[in-house]
């Protein structure tokens, strides 16, 4: 979350990727910092072992690219 905020502050496009268990927190932080337009991509929680996390990353990749491109 903080990396995404820092990128946004420097004008670089960013997307925050959060597991479903942290969506409320991520949205709360975005709103409190007036970054409502910061894209948020949600993956299932928990990430799991490295292979499962890699599969989730592959599944979310197109949505992340779309969020960056707007």
Backbone as a ProteinNet text record, in pm:
[ID]
protein_1_A
[PRIMARY]
XXXXXXXXXXXXXXXXXXXXXXXXXXXXXXXXXXXXXXXXXXXXXXXXXXXXXXXXXXXXXXXXXXXXXX
[TERTIARY]
82.6	0	87.5	184.7	269.2	350.2	395.1	468.7	378.7	255.1	161	137.2	124.9	105.9	227.6	344.6	467.1	478.2	444.9	446.8	347.6	226.8	125.1	173.2	237.4	285.6	391.2	465.4	568	514.9	385.4	325.5	340.2	395.5	409.7	282.9	235.4	114.1	138.5	37.7	50.8	-81	-70.9	-186.1	-153.7	-246.6	-230.1	-297.1	-225.6	-281.4	-296.1	-418.4	-445.5	-526.8	-507.9	-594.2	-728.2	-829.7	-965.5	-973.3	-887	-886.8	-841.1	-783.6	-730	-794.8	-904	-970.2	-1021.8	-1087.9	-1139.5	-1026.9	-916.9	-803.6	-745.8	-726.9	-671.7	-760.5	-890.7	-982.2	-984.6	-974.2	-969.9	-845.8	-732.8	-608.6	-619.8	-668.6	-684.8	-772.9	-885	-977.9	-919.4	-850.8	-794	-684.6	-617.3	-511.1	-559.7	-692.2	-752.8	-696.1	-676	-626.7	-733.3	-857.8	-968.2	-948.5	-874.5	-853.7	-740	-668.5	-561.5	-624.9	-593.6	-657.9	-622.8	-719.8	-703	-748.1	-657	-688.6	-690.8	-795.9	-815.9	-794.7	-715.8	-696.5	-747.5	-772.9	-825.1	-722.1	-773.6	-691	-694.2	-585.9	-449.3	-376.5	-257.2	-178.9	-136.1	-102.9	-65.5	82	114	253.1	297.8	428	478.3	409.1	377.5	312.4	170.6	99.1	-36.7	-32.9	59.8	72.5	107.2	192.5	228.3	106.3	26.1	-95.2	-191.8	-205.7	-292.7	-239.5	-108.7	-48.1	-76.5	-64.8	-95.9	-241.4	-330.2	-472.6	-504.4	-432.5	-459.4	-383.5	-288.8	-200.3	-275.8	-372.5	-446.5	-521.7	-579.4	-651.6	-555.8	-436.1	-335.9	-292.8	-264.1	-224.6	-335.8	-458.7	-572.9	-585.9	-564.2	-573.3	-464.3	-345.2	-236	-264.8	-315.1	-340.4	-464.5	-550.3	-668.8	-774.1
-117.7	0	124.6	128.6	248.1	270.5	162.9	178.6	240.3	195.8	252.2	399.3	436.6	577.1	658.8	608.6	682	699.4	596.8	609	715.6	712.1	811.1	951.9	969.5	1102	1155.4	1066.6	1111.7	1118.9	1089.3	1097.8	972	867	740.4	658.7	594.9	513.6	397.6	369.8	262.8	189.9	67	-15.3	-85.8	-83.9	-158	-293.5	-398.7	-533.5	-577.3	-613.9	-653.8	-782.4	-860.1	-977	-929.8	-1011.9	-975.7	-939.2	-997.4	-968.6	-828.4	-756.4	-623.5	-513.6	-543.8	-444.4	-325.8	-352.5	-241.8	-151.2	-208.7	-128.7	-47.7	-111	-41.3	75.6	53.6	161.8	272	236.1	336.1	424.8	362.6	439.3	528.9	472.7	552.2	674.3	653.9	764	867.8	823.4	918.4	1003.4	950.1	1025.8	1091.9	1088.1	1148.1	1090.8	959	887.8	790	836.5	750.1	690.2	759.2	710.6	608.7	583.2	483.8	346.5	280.7	152.3	45.2	-38.4	-148.5	-277.3	-371.5	-503.3	-601.1	-679.3	-770.4	-914.9	-986.7	-1130.4	-1202.8	-1332.2	-1407	-1415.1	-1427.8	-1433.5	-1576.2	-1627.2	-1573.8	-1601.9	-1544.1	-1568.9	-1714.2	-1774.4	-1915.6	-1936.6	-2058	-2092.7	-2021.6	-2023.1	-1950.3	-1988	-2113.3	-2154.8	-2098.4	-2099.9	-2044.6	-1893.9	-1826.9	-1682	-1647.3	-1727	-1704.5	-1721.7	-1821	-1842.7	-1725.5	-1675.5	-1559.7	-1436.5	-1420.6	-1307.5	-1317.1	-1436.6	-1455.2	-1421.1	-1464.8	-1437.7	-1288.5	-1215.6	-1072.4	-983.6	-1039	-957	-869.1	-922.9	-843.3	-729.1	-755.2	-649.5	-540.3	-580.7	-483.5	-395.8	-457	-380.3	-284	-331.1	-245.8	-128.3	-153	-46.2	59.2	16.4	111.5	194.8	129.3	198.8	286.8	260	341.4	315
0	0	0	87.8	96.6	-31	-93.6	-219.8	-326.4	-334.9	-430.3	-405.6	-279.8	-243.7	-284.3	-257	-294	-445.1	-520.9	-666.4	-711.4	-657	-693.4	-661.8	-548.4	-508	-603.9	-669.9	-764.1	-906.7	-925	-1056.8	-1141.1	-1083.7	-1156	-1138.1	-1244	-1228.7	-1133.1	-1052.6	-953.5	-938.9	-896.1	-863	-732.5	-641.4	-517.2	-535.4	-500.8	-503.7	-358.5	-322.7	-184.5	-184.4	-81	-66.3	-10.5	-31.6	10.2	158.1	238.9	381.4	417.5	322	350.3	266.9	200.5	114.7	196.2	307.1	390	435.6	480.4	525.2	409.9	295.5	179.8	138.8	133.5	96.6	201	325.3	432.3	418.3	391.2	373.8	250.4	139.7	17.2	43.4	109.6	135	229.3	332.8	428.9	367.4	264.2	196.9	68.1	46.8	-72.1	-201.9	-201.2	-318.3	-368.3	-372.6	-411.9	-550.6	-637.5	-774.2	-786.8	-678.1	-680.6	-702.4	-815.2	-843.9	-740	-713.3	-619.2	-687.4	-696.9	-752.7	-636.1	-629.5	-516.4	-560.8	-482.3	-503	-378.6	-391.8	-277.9	-165.9	-46.2	74.2	126.7	174.6	178.3	47.7	35	-86	-94.9	16.9	17.4	-11.6	-52.4	-80.6	-209.4	-239.8	-357.2	-488.1	-506.4	-631.3	-641.5	-530.3	-528.8	-550.4	-484.5	-501.9	-646.4	-708.2	-848	-939.1	-912.6	-992	-976.3	-854.4	-831.5	-903.4	-906.6	-978.2	-1127.4	-1183.4	-1326.1	-1354.7	-1266.9	-1285.4	-1277.5	-1194.1	-1174.2	-1271.5	-1345.8	-1429.2	-1528.4	-1597.1	-1696.5	-1629.7	-1513.3	-1441.3	-1392.9	-1352	-1307.5	-1424.2	-1537.8	-1656.7	-1695.8	-1697.7	-1733.3	-1636.8	-1508.8	-1409.4	-1430.7	-1468	-1493.7	-1617.3	-1719.8	-1846	-1840.7	-1744.2	-1724	-1821.7
[MASK]
++++++++++++++++++++++++++++++++++++++++++++++++++++++++++++++++++++++

